[in-house]
């Protein structure tokens, strides 16, 4: 959409005499004050995401020219590309939204046959079996019927069967997400702990776990486990802000002979994860679009894996200028360190979500 510039050469923001379309003193663009809604929205989007040319100008080297963006940024040629931090925030938001949204499928499949199943019929069939069971009291039947309607979900694992529901019921409240005490409320738990000698009381982790589970069961009831899983999902993107600098540290250690500053490794870390998330977004969208009956999803995933591996190899060669053999050996060592860092970050997020 064409922009409408003022004919006057004075900056409306600071009063400086202009020599171009942008003020060299404060940076404001010399646009018309009165503009229609379309121009206003276009200007707002362009300013925030730089979609006017920066975003799409960045996509090509990001996806198809490994390492170029990092080299361009460190060489000072930055105006035509999106800032790596801003780009990462935008792409990661889209990626995690799509990832969590695609955690459930619209069509259920049977665990036994692998064929599509009508969810409503499955629930109805399970409820009929409960009604015909002579060993259940009316109150037990109501509880089981409610649990079946709640736990029979459509997911990539297929339908949760009645046997699964019975097993979950035997385990107690919300399966694994239950307190390690027989107390039914947090207040009762605290009271009973205070009555015990100091040596017999629960340790810090046990207290935090029981506090979390008891409070969540009091507040959310049967939905407590689902709530804690949703909290973990929302905390996962935060994990990446710990993993990114750790990955940069791994690069610093691996390529210490290059004598690059830590911030240079950090820029590569942002660019690489931007590529990874964006490429996975494209892959997930293709999985949603391409019918499973075509039988090419597995080939698509195989090709995506090969491309990611080649991208890592090529980008490291371009940025760090090592030989083929040295680059491959560095990748092998980095893979183990990255796996360790990822496991550490994931465990930390699980620990924080579960206890705090």
C-alpha positions in Angstrom: 0.0 0.0 0.0 1.4 3.4 -1.1 2.4 5.8 1.7 1.3 9.4 1.6 4.1 11.8 2.5 3.8 15.5 3.5 5.1 18.2 1.1 6.5 20.3 3.9 10.1 19.6 5.0 9.8 20.2 8.7 9.6 17.3 11.2 6.3 17.4 13.1 7.9 15.6 16.0 11.0 17.7 16.7 10.9 20.6 14.1 14.1 19.7 12.4 14.4 20.6 8.7 14.2 17.4 6.7 16.5 16.3 4.0 14.6 13.0 3.2 11.4 11.1 4.1 12.8 10.4 7.5 14.0 12.8 10.2 17.8 12.5 10.7 17.4 13.8 14.2 14.5 11.7 15.7 13.9 9.2 13.0 10.1 9.9 12.5 8.7 9.4 9.0 7.3 12.5 7.3 3.8 11.0 6.7 0.5 12.8 6.3 -1.3 13.4 9.6 -4.8 12.5 8.2 -4.9 9.1 6.7 -7.6 6.5 6.2 -8.0 3.3 8.3 -6.1 1.1 5.7 -3.1 3.4 5.7 -3.1 3.6 9.5 -3.2 -0.2 9.9 -0.5 -0.7 7.2 1.8 1.8 8.9 1.2 0.2 12.4 2.0 -3.3 11.1 5.0 -2.1 9.1 6.4 -0.4 12.1 6.0 -3.3 14.5 6.9 -6.3 12.3 8.7 -4.4 9.4 6.5 -6.4 7.0 7.0 -3.7 4.3 10.2 -5.3 3.2 12.3 -6.5 6.1 10.3 -9.6 7.1 10.1 -11.1 3.7 13.6 -10.0 2.8 14.8 -11.9 5.8 12.9 -15.2 5.0 14.9 -16.2 1.9 18.4 -16.2 3.6 17.0 -17.5 6.8 15.5 -20.6 5.1 17.8 -21.2 2.1 21.1 -19.5 2.8 22.5 -21.0 6.1 24.7 -18.7 8.1 24.3 -15.7 5.8 22.1 -13.7 8.2 24.6 -14.1 11.0 27.5 -13.0 8.8 25.5 -10.0 7.5 24.5 -8.9 11.0 28.1 -9.1 12.3 29.4 -7.2 9.3 27.0 -4.4 10.1 24.6 -4.8 7.2 21.5 -4.9 9.4 19.0 -2.3 8.1 17.4 -4.6 5.5 16.9 -7.5 7.8 14.8 -8.0 10.9 16.5 -7.8 14.3 17.2 -11.4 15.4 15.6 -11.0 18.8 12.4 -9.4 17.4 12.3 -12.1 14.7 12.7 -14.9 17.3 9.9 -13.6 19.5 7.5 -13.4 16.7 8.3 -16.8 15.1 8.4 -18.6 18.5 5.0 -17.2 19.4 3.5 -18.5 16.2 5.4 -21.9 16.5 4.2 -22.7 20.1 0.7 -21.6 19.4 0.5 -23.9 16.4 2.3 -26.7 18.3 -0.1 -26.7 21.3 -3.1 -26.2 19.0 -2.1 -29.3 16.9 -1.8 -31.5 20.0 -5.3 -32.7 19.4 -6.8 -34.0 16.1 -10.3 -33.6 14.9 -10.7 -37.3 14.0 -10.3 -40.0 16.6 -8.7 -43.4 15.8 -9.1 -46.7 17.6 -6.1 -47.9 19.4 -6.9 -51.5 18.2 -7.8 -51.0 14.5 -6.3 -47.6 13.8 -9.5 -46.7 12.0 -11.7 -43.5 12.5 -14.1 -43.7 15.5 -17.2 -41.8 16.3 -16.5 -40.2 19.7 -20.2 -39.8 20.6 -20.9 -43.4 19.9 -17.8 -44.5 21.9 -19.0 -42.5 24.9 -22.5 -43.9 24.5 -21.3 -47.5 24.3 -19.1 -47.1 27.4 -22.0 -45.6 29.4 -24.3 -48.5 28.4 -21.7 -51.0 29.7 -21.6 -49.1 33.0 -25.4 -49.1 33.3 -25.5 -52.9 32.7 -22.8 -53.7 35.3 -24.6 -55.2 38.3 -21.6 -54.9 40.6 -21.8 -51.0 40.6 -24.0 -48.9 42.8 -26.0 -46.0 41.4 -23.5 -43.5 42.8 -20.5 -45.4 41.4 -22.2 -45.5 38.0 -22.7 -41.7 38.0 -19.1 -41.1 38.9 -17.9 -43.5 36.1 -20.2 -42.0 33.5 -19.0 -38.5 34.3 -15.4 -39.7 34.2 -15.9 -41.4 30.8 -17.3 -38.2 29.3 -14.4 -36.2 30.7 -11.5 -38.6 29.8 -12.7 -39.9 26.5 -10.7 -37.3 24.5 -9.5 -37.1 20.9 -5.8 -37.1 20.7 -2.9 -38.5 18.7 -2.9 -41.5 21.0 -6.6 -42.3 20.1 -9.5 -42.7 22.4 -9.1 -43.2 26.1 -10.9 -46.4 26.7 -13.1 -47.4 29.6 -10.4 -49.7 30.9 -8.1 -46.7 31.0 -10.7 -44.8 32.9 -11.0 -47.6 35.4 -7.3 -47.7 35.8 -7.1 -44.0 36.4 -9.9 -44.3 39.0 -8.0 -47.0 40.8 -4.9 -44.8 41.0 -6.8 -42.0 42.7 -7.1 -38.4 42.0 -5.9 -37.3 38.6 -3.5 -40.3 38.1 0.1 -39.2 38.8 -0.9 -35.7 39.9 -1.9 -36.5 43.4 -0.4 -35.8 46.9 1.8 -38.2 48.7 -0.3 -37.9 51.8 -3.8 -39.0 52.9 -4.8 -35.5 53.9 -7.7 -34.1 51.9 -6.8 -30.4 52.2 -3.7 -28.3 52.5 -4.7 -26.8 55.8 -5.2 -30.3 57.2 -1.7 -31.3 55.8 0.0 -28.3 57.5 -1.7 -29.0 60.7 -0.7 -32.6 60.8 2.9 -31.8 59.8 3.2 -29.3 62.7 2.2 -32.1 65.1 5.1 -34.3 64.0 8.6 -34.0 65.4 10.9 -32.0 63.2 12.9 -35.1 62.1 9.7 -36.9 60.9 8.3 -34.0 58.8 8.3 -34.0 55.0 11.3 -32.4 53.3 11.1 -29.2 51.2 10.3 -30.9 47.9 7.6 -33.1 49.5 6.0 -30.1 51.2 6.0 -28.1 47.9 4.5 -31.1 46.0 1.8 -31.7 48.5 1.0 -28.0 48.7 0.6 -27.8 44.9 -1.4 -30.9 44.5 -3.8 -30.4 47.4 -4.5 -26.8 46.5 -5.1 -27.6 42.9 -7.4 -30.5 43.8 -9.4 -28.2 46.1 -9.6 -25.5 43.5 -10.0 -27.4 40.2 -11.2 -30.9 41.3 -11.0 -33.5 38.6 -9.5 -31.0 36.2 -6.4 -30.4 38.3 -4.1 -32.6 36.1 -5.3 -30.8 32.9 -4.6 -27.4 34.6 -1.1 -28.3 35.6 -0.4 -29.7 32.1 -1.6 -26.4 30.6 0.7 -24.5 32.9 3.6 -26.6 31.8 2.8 -25.9 28.1 2.7 -22.1 28.9 6.1 -22.4 30.6 7.8 -24.3 27.8 8.5 -21.1 25.7 10.2 -19.6 28.7 12.5 -22.6 28.7 13.9 -21.4 25.4 15.1 -18.1 26.9 17.4 -20.2 29.1 18.3 -22.7 26.3 19.3 -20.0 23.8 22.2 -18.5 25.9 23.3 -22.1 26.9 23.5 -23.0 23.2 25.6 -19.9 22.6 27.8 -21.0 25.4 28.2 -24.4 23.8 29.2 -22.7 20.6 31.7 -20.5 22.5 33.3 -23.6 24.0 33.2 -25.6 20.7 34.6 -22.9 18.5 36.9 -21.2 21.0 39.7 -21.0 18.5 37.7 -18.7 16.3 38.0 -16.0 19.1 34.5 -14.7 18.5 32.7 -12.7 21.2 29.9 -14.4 23.1 27.3 -12.1 21.5 28.3 -13.4 18.0 27.5 -16.9 19.1 24.3 -15.5 20.6 23.3 -14.0 17.2 23.8 -17.4 15.5 21.8 -19.1 18.3 18.8 -16.7 17.6 19.1 -17.2 13.8 19.3 -21.0 14.0 16.3 -21.3 16.3 14.3 -18.9 14.1 15.1 -21.1 11.2 14.2 -24.3 13.1 10.9 -23.0 14.4 9.9 -21.5 11.1 10.8 -24.7 9.2 8.8 -26.7 11.7 5.8 -24.4 11.3 5.9 -25.1 7.5 6.2 -28.8 8.2 3.2 -28.8 10.6 1.1 -26.8 8.2 1.9 -29.3 5.4 0.9 -32.2 7.7 -2.4 -30.5 8.3 -3.0 -29.8 4.6 -1.8 -33.1 3.1 -4.3 -36.0 3.5 -2.9 -39.0 5.4 -4.2 -41.3 2.7 -1.6 -40.0 0.3 1.1 -41.8 2.3 3.8 -39.2 2.0 3.8 -37.8 5.5 6.6 -40.1 6.6 8.7 -39.2 3.5 8.0 -35.5 4.3 9.3 -35.9 7.8 12.4 -37.8 6.6 13.2 -35.0 4.0 12.7 -32.4 6.7 15.1 -34.1 9.1 17.8 -34.4 6.3 17.4 -30.7 5.4 17.7 -29.6 9.1 20.9 -31.7 9.5 22.3 -30.2 6.3 21.3 -26.7 7.4 23.2 -27.1 10.7 26.3 -28.4 8.9 26.2 -25.7 6.2 25.5 -22.8 8.6 28.4 -23.7 10.9 30.8 -23.9 8.0 29.7 -20.5 6.7 29.9 -18.8 10.1 32.9 -20.5 11.7 34.9 -21.4 8.5 36.0 -24.9 9.5 36.8 -27.8 7.2 34.2 -30.4 6.4 35.7 -33.0 8.8 36.2 -30.6 11.7 32.6 -29.2 11.2 31.1 -32.7 11.4 33.2 -33.7 14.4 32.1 -30.4 16.1 28.5 -31.1 15.3 28.7 -34.5 17.0 30.2 -33.1 20.2 27.7 -30.2 20.2 24.8 -32.6 19.8 25.5 -34.3 23.1 26.0 -31.0 24.9 22.8 -29.5 23.4 20.9 -32.6 24.4 22.2 -32.3 28.0 21.3 -28.6 28.0 17.8 -29.3 26.6 17.2 -32.0 29.2 18.4 -29.7 32.0 16.1 -26.9 30.9 13.1 -29.2 30.4 13.6 -30.7 33.9 13.9 -27.3 35.4 10.6 -26.2 33.8 8.9 -29.4 35.0 10.3 -28.9 38.5 9.2 -25.3 38.7 5.7 -26.0 37.2 5.1 -28.9 39.6 6.4 -27.3 42.8 5.8 -23.6 42.5 
